[in-house]
Amino acid sequence: MTTESVSAPPPPAEPEETGTAPTRRTFIATTTAVGGVAVVGGVVGGSFLLGEEAEAAAAPTSRVSLTVNGTLRTVTVDNRTSLLDLLREHLGLTGSKKGCDAGACGACTVLVDGQRHNACLTLAVRLEGAEVTTIEGLADGDRLHPLQQAFIDEDAFQCGYCTPGQIMSGVACIQEGHTGSPEEIREWMSGNICRCGCYVKIVRAVEKTGGKA
């Protein structure tokens, strides 16, 4: 018997490149050029604008006059500006805090015509002629409001971030006559969250001040 070695068949020849297929260098050069033209064309045509600057330029504005802590203030603001941003960014009253910016924590609570409002949910342009009281407007000079003093006496805060809103809500709670019991105070202060958990002392401070009103 004769043993013959069998050799593997040669691999198929690869198809020759045709002149129609782009090379890597050609592809990169082409896409770069097209991208550059698109960007430049967008800038020239006005369709590619600088985000916030373009949006701000196109946003409608209004002039609003309101009394803040006893002082008449007149400002021109973007119609989408919240009362909280008006106070903090335009008037420099940073006592009202931006916690959730969604009306869920109460850190931004202020009084508008004597009623509690979440400043982050209140449009500034809707407050023409309104009277707004913030935490900065409670004290009489160097003399603290009784509830501010009660918060100090009862140690009713820890980090202090929610404290301005807690005090403003507590002032309204007292004015509304909802201080008959700790349970009633907790119910009417339930929109204000204290992440440090100082609720017992907060209720005690409001109850103590309410009893003197």
DODRENLO-959968 format. One record per residue: residue in one letter; x, y, z of N, C-alpha, C, O in turn. Coordinates in steps of 0.001 Angstrom, whole numbers, plus 500000, padded with zeros to 6 digits. Each point is the difference from the previous one (the first is absolute). Example, Ala and Ser with C-alpha at 12.3 -4.5 7.8 and 13.67 -1.06 7.14 Angstrom:
BEGIN
- A_513190_494310_507800_499110_501190_500000_500900_501200_500000_501036_499981_500665
- S_498614_501069_498615_500820_501190_500060_499230_501090_500730_500509_501108_500169
end
This chain:
BEGIN
- M_500868_498805_500000_499132_501195_500000_500894_501230_500000_500993_500070_500723
- T_498637_500878_498463_500800_501231_499911_499318_501109_500792_498819_500285_499803
- T_501943_500339_501097_499446_501094_500816_500350_501334_499359_501173_500309_499789
- E_497803_500478_499903_500227_501307_499391_499589_501107_500974_498966_499901_500659
- S_501822_501115_499423_499634_501134_500864_499031_500902_499267_500156_500315_498821
- V_498822_500091_501947_498965_500852_499407_500215_501422_500497_499946_500243_501205
- S_500288_500665_497923_500225_501395_500407_498687_500761_500031_499105_499753_499191
- A_500788_501198_501774_498766_500789_500127_499846_500895_498792_500981_500500_499452
- P_497765_499701_500134_499779_500864_498837_500373_501428_500324_499816_500435_501136
- P_500689_500291_497926_500407_501398_500255_498787_500861_500336_498921_499768_499455
- P_501230_501245_501451_498860_500869_500357_499529_500777_498794_500785_500325_499110
- P_497913_499973_500866_499478_500733_498851_500604_501398_499941_500231_500660_501013
- A_499997_499728_497820_500594_501327_499809_499007_501078_500383_498826_499939_499635
- E_501668_501076_501126_499118_501097_500410_499659_500853_498795_500820_500176_499099
- P_497960_500353_500891_499614_500818_498852_500833_501267_499962_500308_500607_501026
- E_500031_499756_497798_500783_501195_499836_499175_501232_500314_498821_500081_499653
- E_501821_500890_501016_499306_501241_500315_499744_500763_498728_500847_500103_499112
- T_497976_500416_500836_499649_500805_498841_500192_501461_500332_500130_500360_501170
- G_499887_500430_497884_500214_501424_500231_498810_500698_500600_500108_501169_500372
- T_498726_498148_499743_498800_500651_500517_499933_499983_501512_499316_500843_500580
- A_501373_498220_500095_499944_499909_501464_500921_501048_500616_501164_500088_499609
- P_498331_500738_501377_500843_501035_500590_501051_499414_500916_499739_499013_500688
- T_501404_501556_499334_501044_499580_500928_499746_500625_501356_499181_500911_500120
- R_501511_498610_500905_499835_500538_501349_500331_501492_500030_499295_500796_500620
- R_501789_499561_498699_500409_501405_499977_498953_500875_499316_499700_501106_500450
- T_499752_498376_498455_498973_500755_499280_498746_500169_500832_499384_501066_500012
- F_500233_497833_500706_498787_500053_500827_500125_501043_501111_499085_500793_500221
- I_502053_499200_500474_500197_500952_501095_499998_501426_499484_499379_500885_500588
- A_501318_499330_498310_500074_501350_499448_498626_500501_499581_499667_501168_500203
- T_499534_497938_499210_498677_500389_499514_499063_500340_501138_499331_501033_499974
- T_500616_498084_501049_499084_500242_501124_500405_501235_500784_499135_500729_500485
- T_502155_499523_499649_500457_501208_500706_499566_501254_499260_499533_500971_500596
- A_500632_498983_498092_499622_501165_499200_498504_500251_500053_499563_501144_500121
- V_499643_497778_499788_498539_500145_500045_499552_500519_501346_499131_500869_500079
- G_501463_498599_500991_499650_500457_501341_500319_501462_500199_499216_500739_500594
- G_501947_499685_498905_500381_501398_500128_499063_500913_499254_499652_501077_500484
- V_499935_498494_498333_499059_500809_499223_498664_500098_500703_499364_501054_500002
- A_500201_497820_500610_498708_500014_500696_500019_500975_501164_499047_500749_500212
- V_502058_499235_500547_500098_500895_501146_500074_501449_499556_499277_500857_500508
- V_501609_499407_498531_500147_501373_499521_498710_500491_499380_499589_501140_500217
- G_499771_497994_499009_498734_500388_499381_498941_500281_501026_499178_500902_499832
- G_500841_498308_501257_499015_500225_501051_500210_501329_500686_499042_500709_500307
- V_502238_499635_499938_500293_501270_500660_499602_501168_499111_499373_500959_500449
- V_501005_498940_498278_499691_501086_499081_498501_500139_499806_499470_501110_499943
- G_499846_497742_499956_498560_500034_499748_499177_500305_501229_498798_500241_499892
- G_501828_499754_501286_499278_500336_501223_499317_498812_500652_499325_500166_501016
- S_500835_498614_498418_499337_498846_500593_500813_499402_501125_499459_499278_500838
- F_501852_501012_499198_500854_499489_501076_500288_501159_500934_500902_500797_499744
- L_498326_499302_501351_500133_501123_500913_500621_499559_501306_500104_498803_500269
- L_500301_502134_500531_500726_499704_501222_499059_499741_501161_499973_500766_500964
- G_499267_498175_498953_499166_499476_501071_499320_501014_500881_499024_500630_499595
- E_501497_499534_501633_499363_500839_501004_499926_501460_499576_499012_500678_500281
- E_502028_499813_499043_499996_501398_499579_498887_500262_499000_499302_501011_500082
- A_500537_498061_498965_498948_500166_499009_498631_499885_500640_499078_500746_499671
- E_500801_498293_501262_498719_499807_500675_499624_501219_500826_498847_500429_500016
- A_502161_500128_500677_499742_501180_500832_499613_501198_499135_499145_500803_500373
- A_501505_499301_498455_499711_501139_499132_498580_499942_499466_499373_501032_499761
- A_500122_497746_500053_498666_499847_499426_498903_499955_501055_498821_500107_499661
- A_501543_499736_501624_498999_499839_501053_499279_501318_500276_500641_501046_500097
- P_498030_498913_500029_499254_501224_500311_500239_500430_501444_500159_499157_500883
- T_499866_502128_499352_500212_500528_501342_498846_500917_500392_499246_500480_499154
- S_500639_499746_502140_498957_500889_500514_500557_500820_501156_500948_499601_500676
- R_498447_501531_499523_500368_500869_501116_498987_499783_501106_498794_500089_499766
- V_501680_499630_501428_499105_499717_501117_500413_500822_501213_501186_500143_500298
- S_497809_500398_500400_500248_500770_501231_499318_499294_501156_498811_499690_499936
- L_501942_500058_501112_499453_499355_501185_500741_500514_501221_501122_500497_499905
- T_498235_499373_501233_500598_500456_501247_500629_498810_500697_499315_499029_500323
- V_501981_501043_499909_500733_498916_500655_500549_500494_501322_500840_500899_500036
- N_498686_498517_501042_500436_500392_501351_499840_501489_500244_500851_500647_500611
- G_498021_499889_498888_499675_501391_500240_500586_500991_499019_499754_501200_500118
- T_501026_498322_498903_500621_500893_499021_499462_499690_498603_499988_498846_499572
- L_499573_502189_499728_499494_499813_498646_501174_499715_499063_500971_500754_499953
- R_498921_498163_499315_501053_499622_499055_499389_499831_498613_498955_499367_499849
- T_501687_501193_499156_499552_499872_498612_501142_499395_499189_501102_500547_499960
- V_498628_498325_499397_501034_499303_499234_499425_499515_498679_498791_499811_499866
- T_502085_499992_499167_499631_499397_498728_500593_498603_499965_501210_499823_500134
- V_497929_499192_499685_500454_498610_500066_499446_499188_498833_498986_500353_499398
- D_501694_498570_500307_499505_498981_499088_498660_499509_500542_499867_499771_501202
- N_499152_500067_497934_498668_499599_500455_499984_498646_500702_499039_499676_500697
- R_502015_499534_499124_500057_498676_500643_500681_500037_501371_500119_498967_500659
- T_500325_502205_499771_500721_500118_501268_499091_499732_501189_498915_500572_500110
- S_501537_498556_500773_499230_499720_501216_500237_501099_501026_500974_500750_499923
- L_498114_499326_501039_500179_500957_501091_501297_499705_500736_500694_500925_500422
- L_499641_497809_499738_501232_499630_500704_501229_500552_499280_500895_500558_500636
- D_499150_499287_498044_501144_500521_499255_500004_501524_499972_501064_500619_499989
- L_497763_499980_500000_499931_501464_500081_500630_500468_501308_500810_500927_500010
- L_498815_498429_501091_500519_500385_501310_501515_499779_500090_500743_500877_500441
- R_499691_497953_499137_501407_499636_500172_500916_500642_498965_501050_500540_500350
- E_498558_499404_498375_500892_500430_498928_499885_501490_499668_500983_500629_499608
- H_497821_499930_500548_499804_501399_499619_500062_500957_501200_500502_501118_499880
- L_498990_498441_501265_499936_500893_501157_501043_499684_501067_500133_500746_500970
- G_500596_498175_498867_501053_499664_500947_499508_499515_501347_500746_500035_500979
- L_498003_499508_499090_499438_499481_501255_500131_498481_499984_499112_499292_499524
- T_501995_500228_500996_500311_498571_499896_499551_499186_501206_500343_498824_500119
- G_498895_501793_500771_499514_499253_501162_499056_498884_499602_500031_498921_500592
- S_499134_501322_498419_499102_498957_499502_500831_499014_499202_500682_500387_499052
- K_499268_498334_501324_500903_499013_499422_499356_499221_498854_498792_499764_499972
- K_502066_499847_499087_499558_499142_498903_500382_498577_500353_501163_499608_499902
- G_497832_499622_500514_500246_498622_500384_499720_499053_498851_500917_499530_499327
- C_497790_500189_500452_499619_499072_498934_499672_500723_498703_500081_499405_498925
- D_499550_501863_501159_499561_500789_498843_498786_499375_499331_499786_500163_498799
- A_499416_499114_501995_498814_499332_499450_498807_500084_500947_498998_499315_499796
- G_501101_501517_501232_498885_500177_500919_499787_498866_500979_498919_499875_500575
- A_502099_499292_499626_499819_498825_500848_500640_500106_501380_499651_499233_500898
- C_501298_501723_499292_500731_500017_501275_499654_501178_500896_500170_499912_501216
- G_499348_501189_498214_499611_501146_500820_501125_500917_500414_499764_500955_500740
- A_501473_498786_498801_501132_500838_500413_499875_501428_499478_500633_500911_500532
- C_498559_499289_498437_499871_501324_499379_498736_500738_500444_499633_501005_499392
- T_499699_498517_501653_498725_500583_500425_500141_501484_500347_500880_500395_500765
- V_498241_500405_498663_499906_501426_500319_498520_500335_500167_499127_499177_499723
- L_500610_502040_500730_498617_500456_500123_499699_500966_498867_500740_500959_499779
- V_498177_498788_499507_499526_500897_498954_498613_500476_500416_499049_499220_500057
- D_500854_502074_500233_498754_500574_500522_499509_499217_501223_498805_499768_500181
- G_502172_499833_500654_499684_499332_501254_499773_498508_499908_499789_499347_501022
- Q_500249_500094_497776_499751_498575_499812_501300_499277_499640_500882_500560_499348
- R_499211_498199_501089_501184_499204_499683_500058_499649_498517_498999_499619_499393
- H_502199_500519_500040_500206_499618_498602_501362_499330_499860_500970_500391_500649
- N_499084_498597_498495_501296_499451_499595_500539_500916_498914_499471_500033_498889
- A_501572_500705_501428_500515_501002_499061_500516_499372_498714_500006_500653_498957
- C_500426_498090_501099_500538_499361_498801_498917_499676_498983_500300_499794_498824
- L_498438_500158_501611_498892_499675_499097_499182_501226_499612_499039_499889_499239
- T_501332_501267_501273_499228_501224_499776_500691_500862_498958_501157_500384_500177
- L_498146_499922_498742_500581_500854_498967_500035_501453_500478_499002_500532_500486
- A_502145_500086_499370_500176_501377_500467_499057_500971_499290_499490_500936_500615
- V_500279_498839_498087_499188_500947_499223_498531_499999_500426_499244_500893_499618
- R_500359_498130_501155_498617_499941_500463_499803_500744_501317_498902_499993_500556
- L_502147_500645_499944_499935_500624_501322_499981_501525_499936_500408_500661_500955
- E_499134_499894_497954_499899_501447_499876_499170_500565_501152_498844_499620_500186
- G_501755_501290_500585_499313_500638_501117_499930_499176_501274_499406_500443_500983
- A_501186_498369_499023_499938_499131_501184_500979_500451_501078_500958_500726_499732
- E_498779_498827_501488_500911_500245_501116_500641_498674_500396_499313_499044_500361
- V_501987_500917_499567_500750_498778_500281_500846_500190_501249_500684_501012_500156
- T_499260_498011_500723_500835_500018_501208_500893_498773_499989_499521_498873_499882
- T_501777_501353_500241_500956_498899_500062_500597_499941_501407_499677_500818_500861
- I_501187_498210_499351_500620_499854_501314_500774_501259_500393_500118_500310_501185
- E_500409_500416_497826_500750_501229_500291_499100_501109_500536_500481_500944_500628
- G_498213_498945_499126_499088_501059_500400_499306_499777_501331_499159_500805_500400
- L_501182_498101_500303_499306_499704_501265_500543_500803_501177_499232_500491_500827
- A_502057_499638_499245_500603_500687_501150_499730_501502_499941_499851_500579_498924
- D_500090_500027_502239_499843_501450_500112_501352_500569_500397_500307_500154_501182
- G_500501_500156_497798_501367_500431_500287_500794_498840_500575_500096_498936_499389
- D_500470_501277_501791_500762_498941_500667_499120_499112_500860_500478_499032_500593
- R_498243_501292_499477_499073_499225_500822_499351_498911_499160_499281_500288_499044
- L_500976_498464_501317_499473_498884_499233_498499_499856_500179_499435_500413_501013
- H_499938_498997_497993_498593_499631_500125_499895_498951_501109_500918_499195_500157
- P_497998_500790_500614_499869_499028_501091_500226_498553_499572_500557_499213_500765
- L_499014_500421_498012_500209_498613_499566_501470_499752_499664_500510_498904_500231
- Q_500168_502097_499232_501439_499843_499776_500725_499762_501326_500873_499136_500091
- Q_498762_501632_500928_500615_499830_501309_499648_498636_500593_500837_499369_500645
- A_497933_500179_499138_499579_498695_500521_500789_498868_499349_500337_499020_500664
- F_499958_501107_498046_500812_498981_499323_501388_499918_500637_500570_498916_500119
- I_499969_502231_500288_501300_499996_500670_499886_499390_501388_500816_499167_500396
- D_498163_501258_500336_499829_499511_501371_499763_498499_500058_500490_499318_500900
- E_498749_500171_498126_499656_498573_499986_500983_499158_499197_499839_498784_499897
- D_501182_501859_499533_500985_499295_499180_499290_499216_498890_500243_498812_499790
- A_498860_501913_499503_499105_499346_499045_500579_499925_498593_499267_500116_499018
- F_502030_499693_500883_500625_499857_498691_501328_499282_500184_500542_499924_501103
- Q_499964_499554_497794_501303_499360_500047_500873_500564_498888_500864_500835_500269
- C_498933_498728_498477_500798_500588_498915_499501_501401_499663_500774_500831_499523
- G_497943_499444_500719_499451_501327_499808_499491_500313_498607_499462_501083_499771
- Y_500699_497985_499287_499606_500304_498625_498492_500196_499872_499552_500877_499262
- C_499679_498331_501434_498539_500108_499908_499432_501056_500935_498818_500333_499909
- T_502007_500199_500989_499503_500865_501066_499245_501236_499516_498943_500296_500557
- P_501535_500445_498438_499219_501161_499554_498577_499634_499579_499040_500676_500367
- G_500839_498246_498860_498674_499567_499578_499159_499501_501163_498794_500242_500045
- Q_501836_499062_500897_499287_499519_501189_499450_501181_500798_498850_499979_500438
- I_501966_501038_499745_499573_501156_500790_498877_500752_499291_499020_500388_500637
- M_501110_499822_498057_498952_500710_499264_498698_499229_500035_498931_500593_500146
- S_501143_498101_499722_498794_499180_500071_499426_500014_501410_498783_500002_500187
- G_502109_500008_500808_499548_500049_501389_499310_501314_500327_499005_500015_500725
- V_501514_501094_498746_499367_501304_500201_498589_499993_499434_499063_500480_500636
- A_500793_498968_498155_498667_499915_499385_499092_499079_500792_498809_500271_500157
- C_501753_498645_500340_499228_499039_500799_499422_500676_501244_498856_499752_500380
- I_501944_501096_500239_499553_500739_501189_498938_501017_499621_498979_500121_500675
- Q_501265_500617_498235_499041_501004_499554_498662_499369_499612_498946_500609_500180
- E_501101_498183_499295_498785_499303_499574_499270_499350_501173_498876_499523_499845
- G_501754_500458_501317_499367_499413_501181_500067_498490_500053_499128_499357_500586
- H_501905_500068_498805_500125_498537_499979_501063_499512_500977_500886_499228_499634
- T_499017_501231_501614_500982_499595_501015_499309_499427_501232_500517_500094_501114
- G_498322_499318_498676_499229_499493_501137_500627_498801_500680_499752_499758_501181
- S_501053_499491_498095_500634_498804_500569_501211_499644_499145_500108_500447_498858
- P_500804_498751_501689_501143_499566_499194_499558_499270_498731_500626_500139_498949
- E_498305_499091_501150_499496_499270_498836_499513_500963_498918_500243_499781_498813
- E_499076_501275_501595_499511_500984_499044_501158_500737_499345_499983_500258_498796
- I_501011_500075_501995_501176_500685_499448_500699_499110_498980_500373_500461_498921
- R_499805_498264_501418_500655_499080_499069_499221_499886_498696_500588_499939_498920
- E_498092_500033_501186_499165_499902_498802_500179_501227_499107_500165_499871_498787
- W_499802_501309_501812_500059_501235_499217_501419_500409_499628_500196_500939_499229
- M_500790_498362_501315_501399_500228_499629_500539_498847_499158_501202_499930_499741
- S_497929_499176_499835_500453_498777_499331_500630_500252_498631_500668_499117_499462
- G_499133_502052_499978_500616_500305_498707_501455_500396_500097_500653_500215_498979
- N_499866_499887_502236_501399_500386_500208_500788_498804_500514_499702_499443_501057
- I_501304_500179_498176_500802_498821_500334_501302_500410_500676_500686_500922_499559
- C_499639_498373_501521_501285_500186_500683_500780_498698_499858_499666_499000_500636
- R_501360_501009_498543_500760_498772_499769_500831_499603_501210_500443_498855_500097
- C_499773_502072_500821_500731_499679_501224_499085_499391_501067_500483_499456_500993
- G_498208_500635_498807_499058_499370_500924_499749_500767_501280_499808_499393_501054
- C_500189_501945_498878_499788_500812_501209_498520_500331_500225_499681_501045_500568
- Y_499442_498097_499003_498574_500308_500033_499456_500262_501408_499185_500903_500185
- V_501246_498337_500784_499485_500167_501368_500311_501402_500514_499140_500651_500594
- K_502084_499814_499180_500394_501323_500490_499364_501110_499174_499696_501071_500525
- I_500103_498679_498186_499329_500992_499161_498571_500201_500476_499538_501132_500141
- V_499772_497777_500104_498621_500078_500495_499962_500703_501343_499100_500797_500264
- R_501878_498910_500589_500044_500626_501326_500188_501512_499872_499379_500764_500739
- A_501471_499670_498332_500237_501429_499804_498747_500705_499494_499671_501092_500463
- V_499627_498287_498586_498770_500597_499472_498918_500021_501095_499271_500981_500144
- E_500640_497946_500604_498994_499923_501083_500284_501055_501060_499083_500658_500494
- K_502187_499500_499852_500396_500976_501026_499672_501414_499537_499481_500798_500781
- T_500815_499528_497953_499733_501332_499471_498507_500221_499814_499484_501086_500265
- G_499829_497875_499279_498552_500115_499791_499252_500252_501278_498970_500674_499998
- G_501539_498788_501106_499347_500205_501286_500109_501422_500497_499224_500430_500852
- K_501757_500312_498606_500187_501394_500414_499269_500975_499092_499847_501177_500325
- A_499702_498313_498523_499370_500902_499011_498631_500449_500455_499332_500757_499295
end
